[in-house]
């Protein structure tokens, strides 16, 4: 039942618990108890709201920053990852495979603000060897939700 609960709430964390119980064929109290247990165990780490910022008047810039670092003996990448994720601007930090070691995501008010973070804070860390910054220009799909609707021609068709 845990896997089913997690799959459903990952797509919609605001689902009504009664509805969730009906979908799973369980008692509502069992669902509540299972959710509480998973929160205590750290399986469920938080609940988030996804916002399409392009539809608001608020200016936000999202960047993906690839970071190449020198891992520390006995610590691997954990210490440098912790130093990076403690910055309040940083949304997430991932250990990745490929040409870079870490992927950092962050949001700022402008390209300059993000660039300043990279040059003044991130690049100056002693174990950081190099970075590559990629700015998100448009989101088409995020966390399984389609944000950019496909254009549909609304013109009336004329047939002879």
C-alpha positions in Angstrom: 0.0 0.0 0.0 2.9 2.4 0.7 4.1 2.4 -2.9 0.5 3.1 -4.1 0.1 6.0 -1.7 3.5 7.5 -2.6 2.7 7.2 -6.4 -0.6 9.0 -5.9 0.6 11.8 -3.6 3.7 12.5 -5.6 1.4 13.6 -8.5 -1.2 15.3 -6.2 -0.2 16.0 -2.6 -3.5 17.8 -2.0 -5.7 14.7 -2.7 -8.5 14.3 -0.3 -7.7 11.5 2.2 -11.2 10.1 1.8 -10.7 10.0 -2.0 -7.3 8.3 -1.5 -8.8 5.7 0.8 -11.5 4.9 -1.8 -9.0 4.7 -4.6 -6.9 2.2 -2.6 -9.8 0.4 -1.1 -8.6 1.1 2.5 -9.9 2.9 5.6 -9.2 6.6 5.9 -7.6 6.1 9.3 -5.2 3.5 7.8 -4.1 6.1 5.1 -3.6 8.8 7.8 -1.5 6.4 9.9 0.6 5.3 7.0 1.2 8.9 5.9 2.3 9.9 9.4 4.6 6.8 9.7 6.2 7.7 6.3 6.7 11.3 7.5 8.4 10.1 10.7 10.6 7.7 8.8 11.7 10.5 6.4 10.2 8.8 3.4 7.9 11.8 2.8 10.2 14.8 3.2 7.8 17.6 2.4 4.8 18.8 0.3 5.3 21.3 -2.4 3.2 23.5 -4.7 4.2 23.8 -8.3 3.8 27.3 -9.8 4.0 28.4 -13.4 5.9 31.7 -12.7 5.5 32.7 -16.4 1.8 33.3 -15.7 2.6 35.8 -12.8 4.0 39.3 -12.7 6.9 37.9 -10.6 10.3 37.8 -12.4 12.3 34.6 -11.7 15.2 33.0 -13.4 16.0 29.4 -12.9 19.5 28.0 -13.6 21.0 24.5 -13.7 24.7 24.7 -12.8 27.0 21.8 -13.4 29.9 21.7 -10.9 33.1 19.8 -11.2 34.8 19.4 -7.8 37.7 17.6 -6.2 36.3 15.0 -3.8 37.7 15.1 -0.3 39.5 12.0 1.1 37.1 10.0 3.3 34.2 12.4 2.6 33.7 12.0 -1.1 31.3 14.7 -2.4 29.2 15.0 0.7 31.0 17.9 2.4 31.1 20.1 -0.7 27.5 19.2 -1.5 26.5 20.3 2.0 28.3 23.6 1.7 26.5 24.3 -1.5 23.0 23.3 -0.4 23.3 25.5 2.7 23.1 28.6 0.5 19.5 29.9 0.7 19.5 30.6 -3.1 20.0 26.9 -3.8 16.9 24.7 -4.5 18.6 21.4 -5.0 21.9 19.6 -5.3 22.4 16.3 -7.0 25.4 14.0 -7.4 25.5 13.1 -11.1 27.4 11.0 -13.5 29.2 12.3 -16.6 31.6 15.2 -17.1 30.5 17.0 -14.0 30.0 15.8 -10.4 27.2 17.9 -9.0 24.1 19.5 -10.5 22.8 22.6 -8.6 19.5 24.3 -9.3 18.7 27.7 -8.1 16.4 30.7 -8.7 17.2 34.3 -8.8 15.5 37.6 -9.8 17.7 38.1 -12.8 20.5 36.5 -14.9 22.9 38.8 -13.2 21.9 37.7 -9.7 22.4 34.1 -10.7 25.7 34.9 -12.4 26.9 36.7 -9.3 26.1 33.8 -7.1 28.1 31.5 -9.4 31.1 33.8 -9.6 31.2 35.1 -6.0 30.0 32.1 -4.0 30.1 28.9 -5.9 33.3 29.2 -8.0 35.3 30.5 -5.0 34.9 27.3 -3.0 38.3 25.7 -2.7 37.2 22.2 -4.1 35.3 23.6 -7.1 37.3 23.1 -10.2 34.8 24.5 -12.8 31.2 25.3 -13.4 28.8 25.4 -16.4 25.6 27.5 -16.0 22.5 26.8 -18.0 19.5 29.1 -17.8 16.0 27.6 -18.2 14.3 29.7 -21.0 11.0 27.9 -20.9 9.5 25.0 -19.0 7.4 22.6 -21.1 6.8 19.9 -18.4 7.8 20.0 -14.7 7.3 17.2 -12.2 5.0 15.3 -14.6 2.8 18.4 -15.3 2.6 19.8 -18.8 3.0 23.6 -18.5 3.2 24.6 -22.2 -0.1 23.6 -23.9 0.2 22.6 -27.5 -1.0 25.3 -29.9 -4.3 24.4 -31.5 -5.4 26.2 -34.7 -8.8 27.6 -33.8 -9.6 28.9 -37.3 -12.7 27.5 -39.0 -12.0 25.0 -41.7 -13.4 25.8 -45.1 -14.1 22.9 -47.5 -15.1 23.3 -51.1 
